């Protein structure tokens, strides 16, 4: 069970795992540890061929000089995927534009919690995955 501590002037202070009563690392919050980022970068070619990444995204991911920049690229990719699904949901009237924008901003901010993923899964079309440009 996770808790987001209060905002102070719009800046998130920290995320606490209430089950373990300790501050969580950035790896635990967004699920992007060094090993996982290396695996994604190594498979970038396959992901481009499958339409999950654009060639530009794959290049930026491979060229990321450190974990922080690689995380930023993956966050942008996650936001693009969600944005495409949410744009369709807004057009269908199943979600408001404001809620869609808030969800995308949460992804851009690094949130990738189980609850957020479950919420976004409502907007996935059966058998469809977002395609890269």
ChimeraX commands (.cxc) that place a marker at each C-alpha (Angstrom):
marker #1 position 0.00,0.00,0.00 radius 0.5
marker #1 position 1.48,3.33,-1.05 radius 0.5
marker #1 position 0.80,6.85,0.11 radius 0.5
marker #1 position 1.67,10.11,-1.59 radius 0.5
marker #1 position 2.59,12.68,1.05 radius 0.5
marker #1 position 1.06,16.15,0.73 radius 0.5
marker #1 position 2.13,18.68,-1.84 radius 0.5
marker #1 position 3.97,21.81,-0.77 radius 0.5
marker #1 position 3.72,24.55,-3.38 radius 0.5
marker #1 position 2.98,21.94,-6.05 radius 0.5
marker #1 position 6.06,19.80,-5.37 radius 0.5
marker #1 position 5.67,16.21,-4.27 radius 0.5
marker #1 position 7.75,15.66,-1.15 radius 0.5
marker #1 position 8.07,11.88,-1.14 radius 0.5
marker #1 position 6.31,8.57,-1.53 radius 0.5
marker #1 position 6.12,6.22,1.42 radius 0.5
marker #1 position 5.43,2.52,1.41 radius 0.5
marker #1 position 3.00,2.21,4.33 radius 0.5
marker #1 position 3.53,-1.54,4.64 radius 0.5
marker #1 position 7.27,-1.16,5.24 radius 0.5
marker #1 position 7.28,2.34,6.75 radius 0.5
marker #1 position 10.21,3.66,4.77 radius 0.5
marker #1 position 10.80,6.05,1.91 radius 0.5
marker #1 position 10.70,4.41,-1.48 radius 0.5
marker #1 position 13.50,4.77,-4.00 radius 0.5
marker #1 position 12.83,6.20,-7.45 radius 0.5
marker #1 position 13.32,2.67,-8.86 radius 0.5
marker #1 position 10.46,1.38,-6.71 radius 0.5
marker #1 position 8.14,4.25,-7.64 radius 0.5
marker #1 position 8.39,3.99,-11.41 radius 0.5
marker #1 position 9.66,0.40,-11.78 radius 0.5
marker #1 position 12.69,1.51,-13.80 radius 0.5
marker #1 position 15.83,0.13,-12.23 radius 0.5
marker #1 position 19.15,0.02,-14.10 radius 0.5
marker #1 position 18.70,-3.59,-15.19 radius 0.5
marker #1 position 15.25,-2.96,-16.66 radius 0.5
marker #1 position 16.38,0.19,-18.47 radius 0.5
marker #1 position 19.35,-1.68,-20.02 radius 0.5
marker #1 position 16.98,-4.46,-21.17 radius 0.5
marker #1 position 14.59,-1.95,-22.76 radius 0.5
marker #1 position 17.48,-0.20,-24.54 radius 0.5
marker #1 position 18.85,-3.54,-25.77 radius 0.5
marker #1 position 15.45,-4.48,-27.20 radius 0.5
marker #1 position 14.78,-1.07,-28.74 radius 0.5
marker #1 position 15.17,-2.41,-32.30 radius 0.5
marker #1 position 12.53,-5.07,-31.71 radius 0.5
marker #1 position 10.25,-2.51,-30.08 radius 0.5
marker #1 position 10.58,-0.22,-33.12 radius 0.5
marker #1 position 9.80,-3.13,-35.46 radius 0.5
marker #1 position 6.73,-3.99,-33.35 radius 0.5
marker #1 position 5.55,-0.36,-33.44 radius 0.5
marker #1 position 5.94,0.21,-29.70 radius 0.5
marker #1 position 8.73,2.82,-30.08 radius 0.5
marker #1 position 9.55,5.36,-32.74 radius 0.5
marker #1 position 13.05,5.30,-34.22 radius 0.5
marker #1 position 13.71,8.65,-32.51 radius 0.5
marker #1 position 12.64,7.29,-29.11 radius 0.5
marker #1 position 14.84,4.22,-29.54 radius 0.5
marker #1 position 17.84,6.38,-30.42 radius 0.5
marker #1 position 17.27,8.71,-27.46 radius 0.5
marker #1 position 16.96,5.71,-25.15 radius 0.5
marker #1 position 20.18,4.13,-26.43 radius 0.5
marker #1 position 22.03,7.45,-26.24 radius 0.5
marker #1 position 20.90,8.33,-22.70 radius 0.5
marker #1 position 24.11,9.03,-20.76 radius 0.5
marker #1 position 22.69,8.12,-17.34 radius 0.5
marker #1 position 19.74,6.50,-15.58 radius 0.5
marker #1 position 18.00,9.81,-14.99 radius 0.5
marker #1 position 17.84,10.65,-18.70 radius 0.5
marker #1 position 16.85,7.08,-19.64 radius 0.5
marker #1 position 14.01,7.26,-17.11 radius 0.5
marker #1 position 12.88,10.53,-18.64 radius 0.5
marker #1 position 12.75,8.96,-22.11 radius 0.5
marker #1 position 10.74,5.97,-20.85 radius 0.5
marker #1 position 8.35,8.31,-19.04 radius 0.5
marker #1 position 7.81,10.22,-22.29 radius 0.5
marker #1 position 7.13,6.95,-24.12 radius 0.5
marker #1 position 4.63,5.86,-21.47 radius 0.5
marker #1 position 2.93,9.25,-21.68 radius 0.5
marker #1 position 2.70,9.03,-25.49 radius 0.5
marker #1 position 1.13,5.56,-25.33 radius 0.5
marker #1 position -1.40,6.67,-22.73 radius 0.5
marker #1 position -2.11,9.91,-24.57 radius 0.5
marker #1 position -3.02,8.02,-27.74 radius 0.5
marker #1 position -5.44,5.76,-25.86 radius 0.5
marker #1 position -6.89,8.65,-23.88 radius 0.5
marker #1 position -7.41,10.79,-27.00 radius 0.5
marker #1 position -9.64,8.00,-28.34 radius 0.5
marker #1 position -11.45,7.79,-24.98 radius 0.5
marker #1 position -12.06,11.56,-25.00 radius 0.5
marker #1 position -13.44,11.35,-28.55 radius 0.5
marker #1 position -15.75,8.52,-27.44 radius 0.5
marker #1 position -16.85,10.51,-24.39 radius 0.5
marker #1 position -15.66,7.95,-21.82 radius 0.5
marker #1 position -13.26,10.41,-20.14 radius 0.5
marker #1 position -13.03,14.19,-20.00 radius 0.5
marker #1 position -10.13,16.06,-21.61 radius 0.5
marker #1 position -9.16,17.41,-18.19 radius 0.5
marker #1 position -8.94,13.93,-16.63 radius 0.5
marker #1 position -7.01,12.62,-19.64 radius 0.5
marker #1 position -4.50,15.47,-19.36 radius 0.5
marker #1 position -4.10,14.88,-15.62 radius 0.5
marker #1 position -3.41,11.17,-16.18 radius 0.5
marker #1 position -0.77,11.91,-18.82 radius 0.5
marker #1 position 0.88,14.47,-16.54 radius 0.5
marker #1 position 1.05,11.89,-13.75 radius 0.5
marker #1 position 2.93,9.56,-16.12 radius 0.5
marker #1 position 5.26,12.34,-17.23 radius 0.5
marker #1 position 5.93,13.04,-13.56 radius 0.5
marker #1 position 7.14,9.47,-13.11 radius 0.5
marker #1 position 4.12,7.84,-11.51 radius 0.5
marker #1 position 3.63,4.29,-12.72 radius 0.5
marker #1 position 1.77,2.76,-9.82 radius 0.5
marker #1 position -0.34,-0.35,-10.08 radius 0.5
marker #1 position -3.46,1.75,-9.43 radius 0.5
marker #1 position -2.64,4.17,-12.26 radius 0.5
marker #1 position -1.89,1.32,-14.67 radius 0.5
marker #1 position -5.20,-0.34,-13.75 radius 0.5
marker #1 position -7.05,2.92,-14.32 radius 0.5
marker #1 position -5.40,3.42,-17.72 radius 0.5
marker #1 position -6.15,-0.18,-18.71 radius 0.5
marker #1 position -9.85,0.76,-18.81 radius 0.5
marker #1 position -9.13,2.74,-21.95 radius 0.5
marker #1 position -7.24,0.00,-23.79 radius 0.5
marker #1 position -9.03,-1.58,-26.70 radius 0.5
marker #1 position -9.08,-5.40,-26.68 radius 0.5
marker #1 position -6.27,-6.80,-28.82 radius 0.5
marker #1 position -4.91,-3.34,-29.65 radius 0.5
marker #1 position -1.60,-1.86,-28.60 radius 0.5
marker #1 position -0.57,1.70,-29.34 radius 0.5
marker #1 position 1.58,2.00,-32.44 radius 0.5
marker #1 position 4.60,4.27,-32.75 radius 0.5
marker #1 position 4.85,6.74,-35.63 radius 0.5
marker link #1:1,2 radius 0.2
marker link #1:2,3 radius 0.2
marker link #1:3,4 radius 0.2
marker link #1:4,5 radius 0.2
marker link #1:5,6 radius 0.2
marker link #1:6,7 radius 0.2
marker link #1:7,8 radius 0.2
marker link #1:8,9 radius 0.2
marker link #1:9,10 radius 0.2
marker link #1:10,11 radius 0.2
marker link #1:11,12 radius 0.2
marker link #1:12,13 radius 0.2
marker link #1:13,14 radius 0.2
marker link #1:14,15 radius 0.2
marker link #1:15,16 radius 0.2
marker link #1:16,17 radius 0.2
marker link #1:17,18 radius 0.2
marker link #1:18,19 radius 0.2
marker link #1:19,20 radius 0.2
marker link #1:20,21 radius 0.2
marker link #1:21,22 radius 0.2
marker link #1:22,23 radius 0.2
marker link #1:23,24 radius 0.2
marker link #1:24,25 radius 0.2
marker link #1:25,26 radius 0.2
marker link #1:26,27 radius 0.2
marker link #1:27,28 radius 0.2
marker link #1:28,29 radius 0.2
marker link #1:29,30 radius 0.2
marker link #1:30,31 radius 0.2
marker link #1:31,32 radius 0.2
marker link #1:32,33 radius 0.2
marker link #1:33,34 radius 0.2
marker link #1:34,35 radius 0.2
marker link #1:35,36 radius 0.2
marker link #1:36,37 radius 0.2
marker link #1:37,38 radius 0.2
marker link #1:38,39 radius 0.2
marker link #1:39,40 radius 0.2
marker link #1:40,41 radius 0.2
marker link #1:41,42 radius 0.2
marker link #1:42,43 radius 0.2
marker link #1:43,44 radius 0.2
marker link #1:44,45 radius 0.2
marker link #1:45,46 radius 0.2
marker link #1:46,47 radius 0.2
marker link #1:47,48 radius 0.2
marker link #1:48,49 radius 0.2
marker link #1:49,50 radius 0.2
marker link #1:50,51 radius 0.2
marker link #1:51,52 radius 0.2
marker link #1:52,53 radius 0.2
marker link #1:53,54 radius 0.2
marker link #1:54,55 radius 0.2
marker link #1:55,56 radius 0.2
marker link #1:56,57 radius 0.2
marker link #1:57,58 radius 0.2
marker link #1:58,59 radius 0.2
marker link #1:59,60 radius 0.2
marker link #1:60,61 radius 0.2
marker link #1:61,62 radius 0.2
marker link #1:62,63 radius 0.2
marker link #1:63,64 radius 0.2
marker link #1:64,65 radius 0.2
marker link #1:65,66 radius 0.2
marker link #1:66,67 radius 0.2
marker link #1:67,68 radius 0.2
marker link #1:68,69 radius 0.2
marker link #1:69,70 radius 0.2
marker link #1:70,71 radius 0.2
marker link #1:71,72 radius 0.2
marker link #1:72,73 radius 0.2
marker link #1:73,74 radius 0.2
marker link #1:74,75 radius 0.2
marker link #1:75,76 radius 0.2
marker link #1:76,77 radius 0.2
marker link #1:77,78 radius 0.2
marker link #1:78,79 radius 0.2
marker link #1:79,80 radius 0.2
marker link #1:80,81 radius 0.2
marker link #1:81,82 radius 0.2
marker link #1:82,83 radius 0.2
marker link #1:83,84 radius 0.2
marker link #1:84,85 radius 0.2
marker link #1:85,86 radius 0.2
marker link #1:86,87 radius 0.2
marker link #1:87,88 radius 0.2
marker link #1:88,89 radius 0.2
marker link #1:89,90 radius 0.2
marker link #1:90,91 radius 0.2
marker link #1:91,92 radius 0.2
marker link #1:92,93 radius 0.2
marker link #1:93,94 radius 0.2
marker link #1:94,95 radius 0.2
marker link #1:95,96 radius 0.2
marker link #1:96,97 radius 0.2
marker link #1:97,98 radius 0.2
marker link #1:98,99 radius 0.2
marker link #1:99,100 radius 0.2
marker link #1:100,101 radius 0.2
marker link #1:101,102 radius 0.2
marker link #1:102,103 radius 0.2
marker link #1:103,104 radius 0.2
marker link #1:104,105 radius 0.2
marker link #1:105,106 radius 0.2
marker link #1:106,107 radius 0.2
marker link #1:107,108 radius 0.2
marker link #1:108,109 radius 0.2
marker link #1:109,110 radius 0.2
marker link #1:110,111 radius 0.2
marker link #1:111,112 radius 0.2
marker link #1:112,113 radius 0.2
marker link #1:113,114 radius 0.2
marker link #1:114,115 radius 0.2
marker link #1:115,116 radius 0.2
marker link #1:116,117 radius 0.2
marker link #1:117,118 radius 0.2
marker link #1:118,119 radius 0.2
marker link #1:119,120 radius 0.2
marker link #1:120,121 radius 0.2
marker link #1:121,122 radius 0.2
marker link #1:122,123 radius 0.2
marker link #1:123,124 radius 0.2
marker link #1:124,125 radius 0.2
marker link #1:125,126 radius 0.2
marker link #1:126,127 radius 0.2
marker link #1:127,128 radius 0.2
marker link #1:128,129 radius 0.2
marker link #1:129,130 radius 0.2
marker link #1:130,131 radius 0.2
marker link #1:131,132 radius 0.2
marker link #1:132,133 radius 0.2
view
